[in-house]
């Protein structure tokens, strides 16, 4: 499954997944707000958005990471803030 850093070209697919993510957590927002939020993240490069695609190229999941500095490790680190896989591609192994 290909995973790539999202770009502004990925914004429509990413916004759809992010909207579904918010619905899952029962904090749905208007799609225009979702797209504006993600567009700002991509433009400002203040987070890293990774987008997973299936074999046909369809977007199936994403991760959003924020950079920060770990005081205990005295080095840069990443915070995994958001993670979502579409219900159609989620397989429960339990």
N, C-alpha and C positions, 0 to 999 in steps of 0.2 A: 504494500500500500504506500504510494508516494506521499511524502510529507514535505511541504515546502513553506518557506517564509511567505506570508501573504503580502500582496501589493495592492495598490489601489484598483488594479484590474480585477482583483478577487472580491471587491467590496460587495457586489450584489449577492454572491453565494455566501460570503462570510456574514453579511447582515441577516440573511434568512436563517442561518444556523444560530446566530447569536439571539435572534428573536425567539427561536424555539427554546433555547437555553433559558431565557428569562421566563417564558411560559412554564417550563418545567419547574422553576423555583417560585412560581406564582407571583412574579413581579413583572408582568407583561408591560411593555412600553410601546408607544406608537413606532411603527417601522421607520419613520423619518428620524426620530430621535436616536434609534439604534444605529442607523446609517451615519448620522452626524457624529455620534460618539466614536464609532470605529474609524471614520474618515479622519477625525482629529488625532486618534492614536497613530494611524499610519502616517499622516502628514508630519506630526511632531516627533515621530519615532521614540515616543516615551514608553512604549511597550513593544514586545515582539509577539506577533500573532502567527502561529503555525497552523497551516490548513492541510488536513488529510483528505485525499481524494481516492475514490475507488478506481478499479481498472478501466472504467469507461470515462474517467475524468470528472465524475460528479463529486461535489464537496460533501463529505460525510462527517467531518468533525473538526474541532479546532482546540487550540490551547492558547491562552494569553499569559505571557510572562512579563514581569516587571523587574528591572535591574535595581539592586540596592547594595549597600555595603554591609558585610557581616562584621560587627565589632568584635565578636569572639574569635573569628577566623582571621581577622585583619586583611580581608580581601573582598573583591566583588562577589556577589551571589545573585541568584535568581529566585523570585517568588512566583510560584505557579498560582495565579489568581483565578483563572477560569479554565474549565475543561468540559467539553461536551462532545458526545457522539450521537448522531441522529438515531432515533428509535429504530428505524428501518435497518440500521447497521450494527446495533448493539446485540451482542450475544451473551446471555447470562450463562456462566459456566457452573453455577452452583446447583 
